[in-house]
Amino acid sequence: MKNIFEKKRILVLGGMGFIGSNLAIRLNKFGGDVKIVDSMLPQYGGNVANIDSIKDSCQVNFADIRDQHSMNYLVQRADIIYSMAGQTSHVDSMTDPITDLDINCRSQLALLESCRLYNPGVTIVYASTRQLYGRPQYLPVDEDHPIEPVDVNGINKLAAEMYYTLYSQVYGMNCVSLRLTNTYGPRQHLQGNNQGFAGIFIRMAIKGEKIKIFGTGEQRRDFNYIDDVVEALLLAAASRKLKGMVFNLGAREHYSLLEFVQHLGSFCDFTHELVPFPAEHKVIDIGDYYGDFSRFEAATGWTPRVNLHDGLERTVDYFKSRGHLYWGE
């Protein structure tokens, strides 16, 4: 990919988190003038250890995306904004829907208003989610699939995504949204049990704890290693042909939860068991899901390159010596 990022002023919202920090590191290598913005609220994965390798070569602003005054100032000189900050727990979105609304919807609209007023020429890439599809009616799920979210998180992410598309259509702003699937890898948020199952399983495997798999374990998913997701985010910002569009990410190979755990077993010593779904998880479970990413592939040439086995090996290797930085020991 041609380097369009050198000397560009790039704002990474949520840049201390999992995906944001990996993205910031890659942008720094490309010579971008990177500014990281993060609230550092512990439940959302912000971790200073994530940017240790670039801490002396990027700017960091500790601010919350819900702070309109800060956003009005921060967006003004940016060439590119990556909107990566968010509340990602589906269970938490049901127990605390107002906070989810505030972070995942209202703040995104406020960001767009800040850009419309103070920097309408900026490029914005928004990290959306496959969760907004709800329970698949067919597989693989493409972008034309019906949208029927099963939780508050999916509804708020959908509303935010539609705001980005609307502002592209009405105001000509250069916004593109990527619907991410199960992303995993180094710097992942592993603390707590309300995040995605992949992070929980990885932490428990490394610690040698018994993994509890809900249901039959036959639920199938697609997985993207973090380096592939970062590549997609870079490509999304590199072309104005994508303005106002929404794309799935995904993978060619799909795995059951049991197969995911079996791959983890190649690198960690642990046991697992099947247990019934807790009620709060069962009501928002989507069953099998894997996405069709052919539209984004046709537009950008993107395709995932790291398979699950190799990606898990890299992930486990990263965390084995760093557990105290991510979940405490």
SULNORQUI-V340493 format. One record per residue. RES is the residue in one small letter. PSI is psi in degrees with one decimal (999 if undefined). NEAR is the number of other C-alpha atoms within 10 Angstrom. D_FIRST is the distance of its C-alpha to the first C-alpha in Angstrom with 1 decimal. Layout:
RES & PSI & NEAR & D_FIRST
RES & PSI & NEAR & D_FIRST
//
This chain:
m & 134.7 & 9 & 0.0
k & 136.3 & 6 & 3.8
n & 103.7 & 11 & 6.3
i & 1.9 & 15 & 8.7
f & -12.9 & 21 & 10.7
e & 127.4 & 14 & 12.7
k & 5.2 & 13 & 16.4
k & 143.7 & 17 & 15.9
r & 113.8 & 17 & 18.8
i & 126.3 & 26 & 17.6
l & 122.8 & 26 & 20.4
v & 102.4 & 25 & 20.1
l & 128.0 & 27 & 23.2
g & 29.1 & 28 & 24.4
g & -7.4 & 33 & 22.3
m & -5.2 & 30 & 25.0
g & -171.9 & 28 & 24.7
f & -66.8 & 25 & 22.9
i & -41.3 & 27 & 19.6
g & -39.8 & 27 & 19.7
s & -41.7 & 29 & 20.2
n & -38.6 & 23 & 17.4
l & -45.1 & 24 & 15.1
a & -39.2 & 29 & 16.8
i & -43.2 & 22 & 16.5
r & -41.6 & 17 & 12.7
l & -36.7 & 21 & 12.7
n & -41.0 & 21 & 15.4
k & -30.2 & 13 & 13.6
f & -1.5 & 15 & 11.0
g & 17.1 & 16 & 14.3
g & 150.0 & 22 & 14.9
d & 91.0 & 20 & 18.5
v & 130.2 & 26 & 18.9
k & 122.1 & 21 & 22.2
i & 133.4 & 22 & 23.2
v & 127.8 & 25 & 25.9
d & 143.1 & 24 & 27.9
s & -19.6 & 21 & 31.5
m & 25.4 & 18 & 31.9
l & 121.4 & 10 & 34.2
p & -31.5 & 11 & 34.5
q & -11.2 & 14 & 34.5
y & 7.1 & 21 & 31.0
g & 0.7 & 28 & 29.3
g & 130.6 & 23 & 28.8
n & 119.9 & 22 & 29.1
v & -25.2 & 14 & 29.0
a & -23.8 & 15 & 28.3
n & -28.1 & 25 & 24.8
i & 22.3 & 22 & 23.6
d & -36.8 & 11 & 25.8
s & -16.4 & 10 & 23.1
i & 11.9 & 16 & 22.0
k & -24.9 & 13 & 25.4
d & -0.2 & 9 & 26.1
s & 15.2 & 16 & 22.9
c & 163.9 & 15 & 22.5
q & 147.1 & 13 & 25.1
v & 130.4 & 18 & 26.8
n & 117.2 & 14 & 29.0
f & 97.0 & 13 & 31.3
a & 155.1 & 17 & 31.8
d & 134.4 & 19 & 32.2
i & -13.3 & 25 & 30.3
r & -7.4 & 17 & 33.8
d & 98.1 & 13 & 34.9
q & -40.3 & 15 & 34.6
h & -41.3 & 10 & 35.6
s & -43.9 & 15 & 33.0
m & -39.7 & 22 & 30.2
n & -38.3 & 18 & 31.7
y & -44.9 & 12 & 31.2
l & -32.6 & 18 & 27.9
v & -12.8 & 24 & 25.9
q & -36.6 & 15 & 27.2
r & 5.7 & 14 & 24.7
a & 141.2 & 21 & 21.5
d & -35.2 & 18 & 18.5
i & 136.7 & 23 & 16.9
i & 127.7 & 23 & 19.0
y & 114.2 & 24 & 18.2
s & 87.9 & 22 & 21.5
m & -11.2 & 23 & 21.7
a & 137.2 & 29 & 25.4
g & 167.8 & 23 & 27.8
q & 118.3 & 20 & 30.8
t & -8.3 & 21 & 29.6
s & 123.0 & 17 & 32.9
h & -38.8 & 23 & 34.3
v & -45.6 & 20 & 37.8
d & -31.6 & 17 & 37.8
s & -24.0 & 21 & 36.9
m & -32.8 & 16 & 40.2
t & -24.4 & 12 & 42.3
d & 68.6 & 11 & 41.0
p & -27.7 & 16 & 39.7
i & -40.9 & 12 & 40.3
t & -41.2 & 15 & 38.0
d & -43.0 & 25 & 35.3
l & -44.0 & 21 & 35.9
d & -44.2 & 17 & 35.7
i & -46.4 & 20 & 32.4
n & -12.0 & 29 & 30.5
c & -66.1 & 22 & 31.9
r & -42.5 & 18 & 33.9
s & -33.2 & 21 & 31.6
q & -40.8 & 26 & 28.6
l & -40.1 & 20 & 30.8
a & -38.8 & 17 & 31.9
l & -44.9 & 23 & 28.4
l & -39.8 & 24 & 27.8
e & -41.1 & 17 & 31.1
s & -43.5 & 21 & 30.2
c & -40.4 & 24 & 27.1
r & -39.4 & 17 & 29.0
l & -35.4 & 12 & 31.7
y & -13.4 & 16 & 30.0
n & 64.0 & 18 & 26.3
p & -13.2 & 18 & 25.8
g & 1.4 & 15 & 22.7
v & 151.0 & 20 & 20.6
t & 130.6 & 24 & 17.7
i & 127.8 & 28 & 18.8
v & 124.0 & 24 & 17.2
y & 131.8 & 25 & 20.1
a & 100.0 & 21 & 20.5
s & -164.3 & 26 & 23.0
t & 150.6 & 22 & 24.6
r & -12.3 & 25 & 25.7
q & -22.4 & 25 & 29.2
l & -16.6 & 22 & 30.0
y & -27.7 & 24 & 30.5
g & -145.4 & 21 & 33.5
r & 121.1 & 19 & 35.0
p & 137.4 & 19 & 33.2
q & -19.2 & 12 & 35.3
y & 161.2 & 13 & 33.2
l & 145.8 & 12 & 30.4
p & 156.6 & 16 & 27.5
v & 120.9 & 20 & 27.3
d & 178.4 & 19 & 25.3
e & -13.2 & 17 & 24.8
d & -1.7 & 7 & 28.2
h & 143.5 & 14 & 30.1
p & 145.1 & 15 & 33.0
i & 111.0 & 17 & 32.4
e & 75.0 & 15 & 35.2
p & 146.4 & 20 & 34.5
v & 1.2 & 18 & 36.9
d & 169.7 & 20 & 36.8
v & -38.8 & 24 & 36.6
n & -46.8 & 27 & 33.1
g & -39.0 & 25 & 31.8
i & -44.9 & 23 & 33.9
n & -38.5 & 24 & 32.7
k & -36.6 & 29 & 29.0
l & -45.9 & 23 & 29.5
a & -44.3 & 19 & 31.4
a & -44.4 & 24 & 28.7
e & -41.5 & 27 & 26.0
m & -32.6 & 17 & 28.4
y & -43.0 & 18 & 28.8
y & -43.1 & 26 & 25.1
t & -43.5 & 22 & 25.3
l & -45.3 & 15 & 28.6
y & -27.0 & 19 & 27.5
s & -44.1 & 18 & 24.7
q & -42.0 & 15 & 27.3
v & -41.4 & 9 & 30.1
y & -1.5 & 12 & 28.7
g & 16.8 & 15 & 25.5
m & 146.6 & 23 & 23.4
n & 87.4 & 25 & 19.7
c & 141.7 & 30 & 19.9
v & 141.9 & 27 & 18.1
s & 137.0 & 26 & 19.5
l & 127.2 & 22 & 18.3
r & 100.4 & 23 & 21.2
l & 149.9 & 20 & 20.7
t & -149.3 & 22 & 22.8
n & 99.8 & 20 & 24.1
t & 138.3 & 21 & 21.6
y & 161.9 & 24 & 22.8
g & -175.1 & 24 & 22.1
p & 143.7 & 21 & 22.8
r & 10.2 & 26 & 24.1
q & 147.8 & 25 & 25.3
h & 108.2 & 24 & 28.4
l & -5.4 & 23 & 31.1
q & 139.8 & 18 & 34.3
g & 173.2 & 12 & 36.7
n & 18.5 & 12 & 37.2
n & 3.4 & 16 & 36.1
q & -170.4 & 20 & 32.3
g & 154.1 & 18 & 30.6
f & -30.9 & 15 & 32.3
a & -47.2 & 18 & 29.4
g & -40.0 & 21 & 29.7
i & -45.5 & 18 & 33.5
f & -41.4 & 23 & 33.5
i & -45.2 & 24 & 31.3
r & -46.7 & 24 & 33.5
m & -36.7 & 19 & 36.7
a & -45.8 & 22 & 35.7
i & -37.0 & 19 & 34.9
k & -3.3 & 15 & 38.2
g & 23.7 & 13 & 40.1
e & 160.4 & 14 & 41.3
k & 125.5 & 14 & 42.3
i & 130.5 & 19 & 39.6
k & 119.2 & 17 & 41.1
i & 124.5 & 19 & 39.4
f & 137.9 & 18 & 40.6
g & -144.0 & 16 & 42.1
t & -17.7 & 14 & 41.8
g & 0.0 & 17 & 38.4
e & -2.1 & 15 & 37.4
q & 129.3 & 18 & 35.2
r & 143.9 & 16 & 31.8
r & 162.7 & 20 & 28.4
d & 152.1 & 21 & 24.7
f & 138.6 & 26 & 22.8
n & 125.3 & 22 & 19.2
y & 147.4 & 23 & 18.5
i & -38.3 & 24 & 17.3
d & -36.0 & 21 & 14.0
d & -37.7 & 19 & 13.1
v & -42.4 & 24 & 14.3
v & -42.1 & 20 & 12.4
e & -41.3 & 16 & 9.1
a & -40.4 & 22 & 10.8
l & -38.4 & 20 & 12.0
l & -45.8 & 20 & 8.8
l & -34.6 & 20 & 7.8
a & -31.6 & 27 & 11.4
a & -12.5 & 22 & 11.6
a & -14.2 & 18 & 8.9
s & 127.3 & 15 & 11.1
r & -6.9 & 12 & 14.9
k & -17.6 & 13 & 15.5
l & 2.3 & 19 & 15.9
k & 126.8 & 22 & 18.6
g & 6.4 & 23 & 21.5
m & 162.8 & 19 & 20.2
v & 134.4 & 20 & 20.6
f & 145.6 & 24 & 18.8
n & 147.2 & 22 & 19.8
l & 170.6 & 30 & 18.0
g & -166.3 & 29 & 19.8
a & 155.5 & 24 & 20.1
r & -30.0 & 16 & 21.6
e & 143.5 & 12 & 24.3
h & 145.6 & 19 & 26.9
y & 144.9 & 19 & 29.4
s & 163.5 & 17 & 32.8
l & -36.4 & 21 & 33.6
l & -40.4 & 18 & 35.8
e & -37.4 & 15 & 33.1
f & -46.7 & 21 & 30.9
v & -37.6 & 22 & 33.9
q & -39.5 & 15 & 34.5
h & -40.7 & 17 & 31.1
l & -34.7 & 22 & 31.8
g & -13.9 & 16 & 35.1
s & -18.2 & 11 & 33.4
f & -9.1 & 17 & 32.7
c & 154.6 & 19 & 35.4
d & 107.6 & 14 & 39.1
f & 173.1 & 16 & 40.2
t & 168.3 & 15 & 42.1
h & 161.9 & 17 & 41.5
e & 154.1 & 13 & 43.7
l & 133.3 & 13 & 43.7
v & 156.3 & 13 & 45.2
p & 152.3 & 11 & 46.0
f & 128.8 & 15 & 43.7
p & 148.5 & 10 & 44.8
a & -40.6 & 9 & 45.8
e & -21.0 & 12 & 43.2
h & -40.1 & 13 & 40.4
k & -40.4 & 13 & 42.0
v & -22.1 & 12 & 42.3
i & 9.3 & 18 & 38.5
d & 142.2 & 17 & 37.3
i & 1.8 & 16 & 35.2
g & -143.1 & 14 & 35.9
d & 141.5 & 19 & 33.2
y & 130.8 & 24 & 29.8
y & 143.2 & 25 & 26.5
g & 158.2 & 25 & 24.0
d & 113.0 & 18 & 22.5
f & 16.0 & 22 & 18.7
s & -29.8 & 20 & 18.5
r & -42.2 & 16 & 18.2
f & -36.6 & 22 & 15.0
e & -43.5 & 16 & 13.7
a & -34.3 & 10 & 14.9
a & -29.5 & 14 & 13.4
t & -15.6 & 17 & 9.8
g & 2.0 & 12 & 9.7
w & 137.8 & 19 & 10.1
t & 142.0 & 19 & 12.9
p & 140.4 & 21 & 14.5
r & -20.2 & 13 & 14.6
v & 118.3 & 16 & 17.3
n & 168.0 & 14 & 20.8
l & -43.4 & 21 & 23.6
h & -49.1 & 15 & 25.6
d & -38.2 & 11 & 23.0
g & -41.3 & 20 & 21.8
l & -36.3 & 23 & 25.4
e & -44.8 & 16 & 26.1
r & -39.6 & 15 & 23.5
t & -48.9 & 21 & 24.8
v & -41.5 & 20 & 28.4
d & -38.7 & 14 & 27.8
y & -44.6 & 14 & 26.4
f & -22.8 & 20 & 29.2
k & -33.4 & 13 & 32.1
s & 4.5 & 9 & 32.6
r & 15.7 & 15 & 31.7
g & -37.6 & 16 & 33.8
h & -19.8 & 10 & 36.0
l & -14.9 & 14 & 33.0
y & -30.4 & 18 & 32.2
w & -0.9 & 12 & 35.5
g & 148.9 & 8 & 38.2
e & 999 & 8 & 40.4
//
